[in-house]
Amino acid sequence: MSKKVKVPIPEPRTKFILVRCPNCGNEQVVFSHATFPTRCLICGNQLVRPTGGRAMLQAQFIKIIG
């Protein structure tokens, strides 16, 4: 009788991140690997700058969601 080998299921490296706008203090959820500049919904300030891989945060990091 052979033993079953458990194959690990790969988990995605991408996350959703809660950030705070430095201008108005609005909290907003952004994607960690954004391919498009994300702007604040209140003041229009750019929060995330895409870099080809992981996005560069230009806002204050609060926590990772999921």
mmCIF file of the N, C-alpha and C atoms, coordinates in Angstrom:
data_MODEL
# 
_entry.id   MODEL 
# 
loop_
_atom_site.group_PDB 
_atom_site.id 
_atom_site.type_symbol 
_atom_site.label_atom_id 
_atom_site.label_alt_id 
_atom_site.label_comp_id 
_atom_site.label_asym_id 
_atom_site.label_entity_id 
_atom_site.label_seq_id 
_atom_site.pdbx_PDB_ins_code 
_atom_site.Cartn_x 
_atom_site.Cartn_y 
_atom_site.Cartn_z 
_atom_site.occupancy 
_atom_site.B_iso_or_equiv 
_atom_site.pdbx_formal_charge 
_atom_site.auth_seq_id 
_atom_site.auth_comp_id 
_atom_site.auth_asym_id 
_atom_site.auth_atom_id 
_atom_site.pdbx_PDB_model_num 
ATOM 1   N N  . MET A 1 1  ? 0.837   -1.171 0.000   1.00 0.00 ? 1  MET A N  1 
ATOM 2   C CA . MET A 1 1  ? 0.000   0.000  0.000   1.00 0.00 ? 1  MET A CA 1 
ATOM 3   C C  . MET A 1 1  ? 0.891   1.247  0.000   1.00 0.00 ? 1  MET A C  1 
ATOM 4   N N  . SER A 1 2  ? 0.685   2.111  -0.960  1.00 0.00 ? 2  SER A N  1 
ATOM 5   C CA . SER A 1 2  ? 1.522   3.312  -1.047  1.00 0.00 ? 2  SER A CA 1 
ATOM 6   C C  . SER A 1 2  ? 0.852   4.484  -0.333  1.00 0.00 ? 2  SER A C  1 
ATOM 7   N N  . LYS A 1 3  ? 1.689   5.347  0.179   1.00 0.00 ? 3  LYS A N  1 
ATOM 8   C CA . LYS A 1 3  ? 1.202   6.518  0.896   1.00 0.00 ? 3  LYS A CA 1 
ATOM 9   C C  . LYS A 1 3  ? 0.930   7.651  -0.092  1.00 0.00 ? 3  LYS A C  1 
ATOM 10  N N  . LYS A 1 4  ? -0.187  8.340  0.078   1.00 0.00 ? 4  LYS A N  1 
ATOM 11  C CA . LYS A 1 4  ? -0.504  9.456  -0.796  1.00 0.00 ? 4  LYS A CA 1 
ATOM 12  C C  . LYS A 1 4  ? 0.352   10.656 -0.419  1.00 0.00 ? 4  LYS A C  1 
ATOM 13  N N  . VAL A 1 5  ? 0.925   11.285 -1.405  1.00 0.00 ? 5  VAL A N  1 
ATOM 14  C CA . VAL A 1 5  ? 1.746   12.467 -1.181  1.00 0.00 ? 5  VAL A CA 1 
ATOM 15  C C  . VAL A 1 5  ? 0.863   13.698 -1.340  1.00 0.00 ? 5  VAL A C  1 
ATOM 16  N N  . LYS A 1 6  ? 0.890   14.554 -0.340  1.00 0.00 ? 6  LYS A N  1 
ATOM 17  C CA . LYS A 1 6  ? 0.112   15.784 -0.426  1.00 0.00 ? 6  LYS A CA 1 
ATOM 18  C C  . LYS A 1 6  ? 0.874   16.804 -1.262  1.00 0.00 ? 6  LYS A C  1 
ATOM 19  N N  . VAL A 1 7  ? 0.219   17.301 -2.289  1.00 0.00 ? 7  VAL A N  1 
ATOM 20  C CA . VAL A 1 7  ? 0.821   18.306 -3.154  1.00 0.00 ? 7  VAL A CA 1 
ATOM 21  C C  . VAL A 1 7  ? 0.365   19.670 -2.649  1.00 0.00 ? 7  VAL A C  1 
ATOM 22  N N  . PRO A 1 8  ? 1.306   20.548 -2.299  1.00 0.00 ? 8  PRO A N  1 
ATOM 23  C CA . PRO A 1 8  ? 0.901   21.860 -1.805  1.00 0.00 ? 8  PRO A CA 1 
ATOM 24  C C  . PRO A 1 8  ? 0.241   22.683 -2.912  1.00 0.00 ? 8  PRO A C  1 
ATOM 25  N N  . ILE A 1 9  ? -0.823  23.350 -2.550  1.00 0.00 ? 9  ILE A N  1 
ATOM 26  C CA . ILE A 1 9  ? -1.536  24.199 -3.496  1.00 0.00 ? 9  ILE A CA 1 
ATOM 27  C C  . ILE A 1 9  ? -0.870  25.573 -3.484  1.00 0.00 ? 9  ILE A C  1 
ATOM 28  N N  . PRO A 1 10 ? -0.439  26.066 -4.643  1.00 0.00 ? 10 PRO A N  1 
ATOM 29  C CA . PRO A 1 10 ? 0.227   27.367 -4.666  1.00 0.00 ? 10 PRO A CA 1 
ATOM 30  C C  . PRO A 1 10 ? -0.745  28.494 -4.327  1.00 0.00 ? 10 PRO A C  1 
ATOM 31  N N  . GLU A 1 11 ? -0.281  29.436 -3.542  1.00 0.00 ? 11 GLU A N  1 
ATOM 32  C CA . GLU A 1 11 ? -1.098  30.588 -3.175  1.00 0.00 ? 11 GLU A CA 1 
ATOM 33  C C  . GLU A 1 11 ? -0.624  31.798 -3.960  1.00 0.00 ? 11 GLU A C  1 
ATOM 34  N N  . PRO A 1 12 ? -1.535  32.681 -4.317  1.00 0.00 ? 12 PRO A N  1 
ATOM 35  C CA . PRO A 1 12 ? -1.132  33.861 -5.083  1.00 0.00 ? 12 PRO A CA 1 
ATOM 36  C C  . PRO A 1 12 ? -0.261  34.801 -4.253  1.00 0.00 ? 12 PRO A C  1 
ATOM 37  N N  . ARG A 1 13 ? 0.653   35.488 -4.928  1.00 0.00 ? 13 ARG A N  1 
ATOM 38  C CA . ARG A 1 13 ? 1.528   36.444 -4.245  1.00 0.00 ? 13 ARG A CA 1 
ATOM 39  C C  . ARG A 1 13 ? 0.893   37.822 -4.142  1.00 0.00 ? 13 ARG A C  1 
ATOM 40  N N  . THR A 1 14 ? -0.198  38.029 -4.844  1.00 0.00 ? 14 THR A N  1 
ATOM 41  C CA . THR A 1 14 ? -0.852  39.330 -4.843  1.00 0.00 ? 14 THR A CA 1 
ATOM 42  C C  . THR A 1 14 ? -1.759  39.464 -3.627  1.00 0.00 ? 14 THR A C  1 
ATOM 43  N N  . LYS A 1 15 ? -1.909  40.671 -3.163  1.00 0.00 ? 15 LYS A N  1 
ATOM 44  C CA . LYS A 1 15 ? -2.746  40.961 -1.993  1.00 0.00 ? 15 LYS A CA 1 
ATOM 45  C C  . LYS A 1 15 ? -3.521  42.253 -2.233  1.00 0.00 ? 15 LYS A C  1 
ATOM 46  N N  . PHE A 1 16 ? -4.555  42.442 -1.445  1.00 0.00 ? 16 PHE A N  1 
ATOM 47  C CA . PHE A 1 16 ? -5.237  43.718 -1.392  1.00 0.00 ? 16 PHE A CA 1 
ATOM 48  C C  . PHE A 1 16 ? -4.723  44.441 -0.157  1.00 0.00 ? 16 PHE A C  1 
ATOM 49  N N  . ILE A 1 17 ? -4.449  45.738 -0.293  1.00 0.00 ? 17 ILE A N  1 
ATOM 50  C CA . ILE A 1 17 ? -3.811  46.511 0.764   1.00 0.00 ? 17 ILE A CA 1 
ATOM 51  C C  . ILE A 1 17 ? -4.686  47.707 1.115   1.00 0.00 ? 17 ILE A C  1 
ATOM 52  N N  . LEU A 1 18 ? -4.868  47.949 2.405   1.00 0.00 ? 18 LEU A N  1 
ATOM 53  C CA . LEU A 1 18 ? -5.584  49.130 2.874   1.00 0.00 ? 18 LEU A CA 1 
ATOM 54  C C  . LEU A 1 18 ? -4.561  50.231 3.087   1.00 0.00 ? 18 LEU A C  1 
ATOM 55  N N  . VAL A 1 19 ? -4.749  51.373 2.414   1.00 0.00 ? 19 VAL A N  1 
ATOM 56  C CA . VAL A 1 19 ? -3.819  52.496 2.522   1.00 0.00 ? 19 VAL A CA 1 
ATOM 57  C C  . VAL A 1 19 ? -4.577  53.753 2.927   1.00 0.00 ? 19 VAL A C  1 
ATOM 58  N N  . ARG A 1 20 ? -3.830  54.739 3.437   1.00 0.00 ? 20 ARG A N  1 
ATOM 59  C CA . ARG A 1 20 ? -4.413  56.026 3.836   1.00 0.00 ? 20 ARG A CA 1 
ATOM 60  C C  . ARG A 1 20 ? -3.798  57.125 2.979   1.00 0.00 ? 20 ARG A C  1 
ATOM 61  N N  . CYS A 1 21 ? -4.632  57.973 2.412   1.00 0.00 ? 21 CYS A N  1 
ATOM 62  C CA . CYS A 1 21 ? -4.184  59.086 1.577   1.00 0.00 ? 21 CYS A CA 1 
ATOM 63  C C  . CYS A 1 21 ? -3.449  60.105 2.448   1.00 0.00 ? 21 CYS A C  1 
ATOM 64  N N  . PRO A 1 22 ? -2.251  60.558 2.033   1.00 0.00 ? 22 PRO A N  1 
ATOM 65  C CA . PRO A 1 22 ? -1.509  61.532 2.839   1.00 0.00 ? 22 PRO A CA 1 
ATOM 66  C C  . PRO A 1 22 ? -2.136  62.925 2.836   1.00 0.00 ? 22 PRO A C  1 
ATOM 67  N N  . ASN A 1 23 ? -2.953  63.239 1.826   1.00 0.00 ? 23 ASN A N  1 
ATOM 68  C CA . ASN A 1 23 ? -3.563  64.573 1.751   1.00 0.00 ? 23 ASN A CA 1 
ATOM 69  C C  . ASN A 1 23 ? -4.833  64.701 2.582   1.00 0.00 ? 23 ASN A C  1 
ATOM 70  N N  . CYS A 1 24 ? -5.784  63.772 2.374   1.00 0.00 ? 24 CYS A N  1 
ATOM 71  C CA . CYS A 1 24 ? -7.091  63.929 3.018   1.00 0.00 ? 24 CYS A CA 1 
ATOM 72  C C  . CYS A 1 24 ? -7.364  62.904 4.112   1.00 0.00 ? 24 CYS A C  1 
ATOM 73  N N  . GLY A 1 25 ? -6.543  61.864 4.233   1.00 0.00 ? 25 GLY A N  1 
ATOM 74  C CA . GLY A 1 25 ? -6.739  60.862 5.277   1.00 0.00 ? 25 GLY A CA 1 
ATOM 75  C C  . GLY A 1 25 ? -7.748  59.789 4.927   1.00 0.00 ? 25 GLY A C  1 
ATOM 76  N N  . ASN A 1 26 ? -8.240  59.769 3.691   1.00 0.00 ? 26 ASN A N  1 
ATOM 77  C CA . ASN A 1 26 ? -9.198  58.760 3.255   1.00 0.00 ? 26 ASN A CA 1 
ATOM 78  C C  . ASN A 1 26 ? -8.533  57.388 3.209   1.00 0.00 ? 26 ASN A C  1 
ATOM 79  N N  . GLU A 1 27 ? -9.212  56.363 3.733   1.00 0.00 ? 27 GLU A N  1 
ATOM 80  C CA . GLU A 1 27 ? -8.703  54.992 3.672   1.00 0.00 ? 27 GLU A CA 1 
ATOM 81  C C  . GLU A 1 27 ? -9.328  54.295 2.474   1.00 0.00 ? 27 GLU A C  1 
ATOM 82  N N  . GLN A 1 28 ? -8.483  53.597 1.710   1.00 0.00 ? 28 GLN A N  1 
ATOM 83  C CA . GLN A 1 28 ? -8.940  52.987 0.471   1.00 0.00 ? 28 GLN A CA 1 
ATOM 84  C C  . GLN A 1 28 ? -8.205  51.671 0.257   1.00 0.00 ? 28 GLN A C  1 
ATOM 85  N N  . VAL A 1 29 ? -8.877  50.701 -0.346  1.00 0.00 ? 29 VAL A N  1 
ATOM 86  C CA . VAL A 1 29 ? -8.277  49.406 -0.649  1.00 0.00 ? 29 VAL A CA 1 
ATOM 87  C C  . VAL A 1 29 ? -7.697  49.460 -2.060  1.00 0.00 ? 29 VAL A C  1 
ATOM 88  N N  . VAL A 1 30 ? -6.422  49.039 -2.195  1.00 0.00 ? 30 VAL A N  1 
ATOM 89  C CA . VAL A 1 30 ? -5.751  49.009 -3.496  1.00 0.00 ? 30 VAL A CA 1 
ATOM 90  C C  . VAL A 1 30 ? -5.145  47.621 -3.704  1.00 0.00 ? 30 VAL A C  1 
ATOM 91  N N  . PHE A 1 31 ? -4.770  47.310 -4.943  1.00 0.00 ? 31 PHE A N  1 
ATOM 92  C CA . PHE A 1 31 ? -4.188  46.022 -5.314  1.00 0.00 ? 31 PHE A CA 1 
ATOM 93  C C  . PHE A 1 31 ? -2.669  46.126 -5.269  1.00 0.00 ? 31 PHE A C  1 
ATOM 94  N N  . SER A 1 32 ? -2.005  45.106 -4.740  1.00 0.00 ? 32 SER A N  1 
ATOM 95  C CA . SER A 1 32 ? -0.551  45.165 -4.559  1.00 0.00 ? 32 SER A CA 1 
ATOM 96  C C  . SER A 1 32 ? 0.221   45.163 -5.876  1.00 0.00 ? 32 SER A C  1 
ATOM 97  N N  . HIS A 1 33 ? -0.329  44.569 -6.923  1.00 0.00 ? 33 HIS A N  1 
ATOM 98  C CA . HIS A 1 33 ? 0.345   44.511 -8.217  1.00 0.00 ? 33 HIS A CA 1 
ATOM 99  C C  . HIS A 1 33 ? -0.471  45.293 -9.256  1.00 0.00 ? 33 HIS A C  1 
ATOM 100 N N  . ALA A 1 34 ? -0.852  46.510 -8.915  1.00 0.00 ? 34 ALA A N  1 
ATOM 101 C CA . ALA A 1 34 ? -1.676  47.338 -9.791  1.00 0.00 ? 34 ALA A CA 1 
ATOM 102 C C  . ALA A 1 34 ? -0.931  47.651 -11.089 1.00 0.00 ? 34 ALA A C  1 
ATOM 103 N N  . THR A 1 35 ? -1.646  47.629 -12.210 1.00 0.00 ? 35 THR A N  1 
ATOM 104 C CA . THR A 1 35 ? -1.054  47.953 -13.505 1.00 0.00 ? 35 THR A CA 1 
ATOM 105 C C  . THR A 1 35 ? -1.518  49.314 -14.002 1.00 0.00 ? 35 THR A C  1 
ATOM 106 N N  . PHE A 1 36 ? -2.316  49.995 -13.207 1.00 0.00 ? 36 PHE A N  1 
ATOM 107 C CA . PHE A 1 36 ? -2.843  51.306 -13.561 1.00 0.00 ? 36 PHE A CA 1 
ATOM 108 C C  . PHE A 1 36 ? -2.743  52.193 -12.329 1.00 0.00 ? 36 PHE A C  1 
ATOM 109 N N  . PRO A 1 37 ? -2.364  53.464 -12.460 1.00 0.00 ? 37 PRO A N  1 
ATOM 110 C CA . PRO A 1 37 ? -2.247  54.339 -11.286 1.00 0.00 ? 37 PRO A CA 1 
ATOM 111 C C  . PRO A 1 37 ? -3.581  54.460 -10.541 1.00 0.00 ? 37 PRO A C  1 
ATOM 112 N N  . THR A 1 38 ? -3.573  54.199 -9.249  1.00 0.00 ? 38 THR A N  1 
ATOM 113 C CA . THR A 1 38 ? -4.777  54.296 -8.430  1.00 0.00 ? 38 THR A CA 1 
ATOM 114 C C  . THR A 1 38 ? -4.802  55.656 -7.758  1.00 0.00 ? 38 THR A C  1 
ATOM 115 N N  . ARG A 1 39 ? -5.927  56.342 -7.856  1.00 0.00 ? 39 ARG A N  1 
ATOM 116 C CA . ARG A 1 39 ? -6.068  57.675 -7.269  1.00 0.00 ? 39 ARG A CA 1 
ATOM 117 C C  . ARG A 1 39 ? -7.075  57.643 -6.128  1.00 0.00 ? 39 ARG A C  1 
ATOM 118 N N  . CYS A 1 40 ? -6.920  58.590 -5.209  1.00 0.00 ? 40 CYS A N  1 
ATOM 119 C CA . CYS A 1 40 ? -7.841  58.726 -4.081  1.00 0.00 ? 40 CYS A CA 1 
ATOM 120 C C  . CYS A 1 40 ? -9.216  59.116 -4.608  1.00 0.00 ? 40 CYS A C  1 
ATOM 121 N N  . LEU A 1 41 ? -10.250 58.513 -4.051  1.00 0.00 ? 41 LEU A N  1 
ATOM 122 C CA . LEU A 1 41 ? -11.612 58.803 -4.496  1.00 0.00 ? 41 LEU A CA 1 
ATOM 123 C C  . LEU A 1 41 ? -12.095 60.170 -4.031  1.00 0.00 ? 41 LEU A C  1 
ATOM 124 N N  . ILE A 1 42 ? -11.483 60.735 -2.987  1.00 0.00 ? 42 ILE A N  1 
ATOM 125 C CA . ILE A 1 42 ? -11.912 62.017 -2.435  1.00 0.00 ? 42 ILE A CA 1 
ATOM 126 C C  . ILE A 1 42 ? -11.169 63.185 -3.085  1.00 0.00 ? 42 ILE A C  1 
ATOM 127 N N  . CYS A 1 43 ? -9.824  63.164 -3.028  1.00 0.00 ? 43 CYS A N  1 
ATOM 128 C CA . CYS A 1 43 ? -9.044  64.323 -3.484  1.00 0.00 ? 43 CYS A CA 1 
ATOM 129 C C  . CYS A 1 43 ? -8.345  64.106 -4.823  1.00 0.00 ? 43 CYS A C  1 
ATOM 130 N N  . GLY A 1 44 ? -8.271  62.882 -5.327  1.00 0.00 ? 44 GLY A N  1 
ATOM 131 C CA . GLY A 1 44 ? -7.652  62.621 -6.618  1.00 0.00 ? 44 GLY A CA 1 
ATOM 132 C C  . GLY A 1 44 ? -6.142  62.449 -6.579  1.00 0.00 ? 44 GLY A C  1 
ATOM 133 N N  . ASN A 1 45 ? -5.537  62.414 -5.396  1.00 0.00 ? 45 ASN A N  1 
ATOM 134 C CA . ASN A 1 45 ? -4.097  62.219 -5.253  1.00 0.00 ? 45 ASN A CA 1 
ATOM 135 C C  . ASN A 1 45 ? -3.724  60.790 -5.661  1.00 0.00 ? 45 ASN A C  1 
ATOM 136 N N  . GLN A 1 46 ? -2.584  60.619 -6.336  1.00 0.00 ? 46 GLN A N  1 
ATOM 137 C CA . GLN A 1 46 ? -2.147  59.287 -6.765  1.00 0.00 ? 46 GLN A CA 1 
ATOM 138 C C  . GLN A 1 46 ? -1.638  58.501 -5.567  1.00 0.00 ? 46 GLN A C  1 
ATOM 139 N N  . LEU A 1 47 ? -2.228  57.312 -5.324  1.00 0.00 ? 47 LEU A N  1 
ATOM 140 C CA . LEU A 1 47 ? -1.869  56.475 -4.183  1.00 0.00 ? 47 LEU A CA 1 
ATOM 141 C C  . LEU A 1 47 ? -0.906  55.359 -4.560  1.00 0.00 ? 47 LEU A C  1 
ATOM 142 N N  . VAL A 1 48 ? -1.024  54.838 -5.782  1.00 0.00 ? 48 VAL A N  1 
ATOM 143 C CA . VAL A 1 48 ? -0.220  53.697 -6.219  1.00 0.00 ? 48 VAL A CA 1 
ATOM 144 C C  . VAL A 1 48 ? 0.358   53.991 -7.600  1.00 0.00 ? 48 VAL A C  1 
ATOM 145 N N  . ARG A 1 49 ? 1.668   53.720 -7.753  1.00 0.00 ? 49 ARG A N  1 
ATOM 146 C CA . ARG A 1 49 ? 2.340   53.892 -9.043  1.00 0.00 ? 49 ARG A CA 1 
ATOM 147 C C  . ARG A 1 49 ? 2.762   52.515 -9.552  1.00 0.00 ? 49 ARG A C  1 
ATOM 148 N N  . PRO A 1 50 ? 2.284   52.095 -10.735 1.00 0.00 ? 50 PRO A N  1 
ATOM 149 C CA . PRO A 1 50 ? 2.677   50.791 -11.267 1.00 0.00 ? 50 PRO A CA 1 
ATOM 150 C C  . PRO A 1 50 ? 4.150   50.791 -11.673 1.00 0.00 ? 50 PRO A C  1 
ATOM 151 N N  . THR A 1 51 ? 4.837   49.649 -11.456 1.00 0.00 ? 51 THR A N  1 
ATOM 152 C CA . THR A 1 51 ? 6.258   49.559 -11.782 1.00 0.00 ? 51 THR A CA 1 
ATOM 153 C C  . THR A 1 51 ? 6.579   48.358 -12.665 1.00 0.00 ? 51 THR A C  1 
ATOM 154 N N  . GLY A 1 52 ? 5.592   47.640 -13.132 1.00 0.00 ? 52 GLY A N  1 
ATOM 155 C CA . GLY A 1 52 ? 5.839   46.460 -13.955 1.00 0.00 ? 52 GLY A CA 1 
ATOM 156 C C  . GLY A 1 52 ? 5.693   45.166 -13.182 1.00 0.00 ? 52 GLY A C  1 
ATOM 157 N N  . GLY A 1 53 ? 5.785   45.219 -11.872 1.00 0.00 ? 53 GLY A N  1 
ATOM 158 C CA . GLY A 1 53 ? 5.605   44.057 -11.001 1.00 0.00 ? 53 GLY A CA 1 
ATOM 159 C C  . GLY A 1 53 ? 4.759   44.511 -9.835  1.00 0.00 ? 53 GLY A C  1 
ATOM 160 N N  . ARG A 1 54 ? 5.358   44.520 -8.669  1.00 0.00 ? 54 ARG A N  1 
ATOM 161 C CA . ARG A 1 54 ? 4.672   45.023 -7.490  1.00 0.00 ? 54 ARG A CA 1 
ATOM 162 C C  . ARG A 1 54 ? 4.578   46.543 -7.584  1.00 0.00 ? 54 ARG A C  1 
ATOM 163 N N  . ALA A 1 55 ? 3.418   47.091 -7.278  1.00 0.00 ? 55 ALA A N  1 
ATOM 164 C CA . ALA A 1 55 ? 3.202   48.531 -7.391  1.00 0.00 ? 55 ALA A CA 1 
ATOM 165 C C  . ALA A 1 55 ? 3.896   49.274 -6.247  1.00 0.00 ? 55 ALA A C  1 
ATOM 166 N N  . MET A 1 56 ? 4.311   50.506 -6.519  1.00 0.00 ? 56 MET A N  1 
ATOM 167 C CA . MET A 1 56 ? 4.969   51.355 -5.528  1.00 0.00 ? 56 MET A CA 1 
ATOM 168 C C  . MET A 1 56 ? 3.899   52.169 -4.799  1.00 0.00 ? 56 MET A C  1 
ATOM 169 N N  . LEU A 1 57 ? 3.825   52.004 -3.474  1.00 0.00 ? 57 LEU A N  1 
ATOM 170 C CA . LEU A 1 57 ? 2.845   52.745 -2.683  1.00 0.00 ? 57 LEU A CA 1 
ATOM 171 C C  . LEU A 1 57 ? 3.340   54.161 -2.450  1.00 0.00 ? 57 LEU A C  1 
ATOM 172 N N  . GLN A 1 58 ? 2.472   55.138 -2.703  1.00 0.00 ? 58 GLN A N  1 
ATOM 173 C CA . GLN A 1 58 ? 2.778   56.527 -2.420  1.00 0.00 ? 58 GLN A CA 1 
ATOM 174 C C  . GLN A 1 58 ? 1.851   57.044 -1.325  1.00 0.00 ? 58 GLN A C  1 
ATOM 175 N N  . ALA A 1 59 ? 1.223   56.126 -0.629  1.00 0.00 ? 59 ALA A N  1 
ATOM 176 C CA . ALA A 1 59 ? 0.325   56.434 0.475   1.00 0.00 ? 59 ALA A CA 1 
ATOM 177 C C  . ALA A 1 59 ? 0.793   55.651 1.692   1.00 0.00 ? 59 ALA A C  1 
ATOM 178 N N  . GLN A 1 60 ? 0.189   55.943 2.837   1.00 0.00 ? 60 GLN A N  1 
ATOM 179 C CA . GLN A 1 60 ? 0.575   55.268 4.082   1.00 0.00 ? 60 GLN A CA 1 
ATOM 180 C C  . GLN A 1 60 ? -0.065  53.880 4.143   1.00 0.00 ? 60 GLN A C  1 
ATOM 181 N N  . PHE A 1 61 ? 0.766   52.855 4.321   1.00 0.00 ? 61 PHE A N  1 
ATOM 182 C CA . PHE A 1 61 ? 0.304   51.474 4.446   1.00 0.00 ? 61 PHE A CA 1 
ATOM 183 C C  . PHE A 1 61 ? -0.381  51.297 5.795   1.00 0.00 ? 61 PHE A C  1 
ATOM 184 N N  . ILE A 1 62 ? -1.561  50.647 5.808   1.00 0.00 ? 62 ILE A N  1 
ATOM 185 C CA . ILE A 1 62 ? -2.265  50.369 7.063   1.00 0.00 ? 62 ILE A CA 1 
ATOM 186 C C  . ILE A 1 62 ? -2.226  48.876 7.363   1.00 0.00 ? 62 ILE A C  1 
ATOM 187 N N  . LYS A 1 63 ? -2.781  48.035 6.454   1.00 0.00 ? 63 LYS A N  1 
ATOM 188 C CA . LYS A 1 63 ? -2.743  46.589 6.677   1.00 0.00 ? 63 LYS A CA 1 
ATOM 189 C C  . LYS A 1 63 ? -3.048  45.842 5.389   1.00 0.00 ? 63 LYS A C  1 
ATOM 190 N N  . ILE A 1 64 ? -2.733  44.545 5.394   1.00 0.00 ? 64 ILE A N  1 
ATOM 191 C CA . ILE A 1 64 ? -3.023  43.664 4.267   1.00 0.00 ? 64 ILE A CA 1 
ATOM 192 C C  . ILE A 1 64 ? -4.391  43.037 4.501   1.00 0.00 ? 64 ILE A C  1 
ATOM 193 N N  . ILE A 1 65 ? -5.214  43.036 3.466   1.00 0.00 ? 65 ILE A N  1 
ATOM 194 C CA . ILE A 1 65 ? -6.549  42.451 3.545   1.00 0.00 ? 65 ILE A CA 1 
ATOM 195 C C  . ILE A 1 65 ? -6.549  41.200 2.679   1.00 0.00 ? 65 ILE A C  1 
ATOM 196 N N  . GLY A 1 66 ? -6.814  40.054 3.285   1.00 0.00 ? 66 GLY A N  1 
ATOM 197 C CA . GLY A 1 66 ? -6.904  38.795 2.552   1.00 0.00 ? 66 GLY A CA 1 
ATOM 198 C C  . GLY A 1 66 ? -5.664  38.396 1.935   1.00 0.00 ? 66 GLY A C  1 
# 
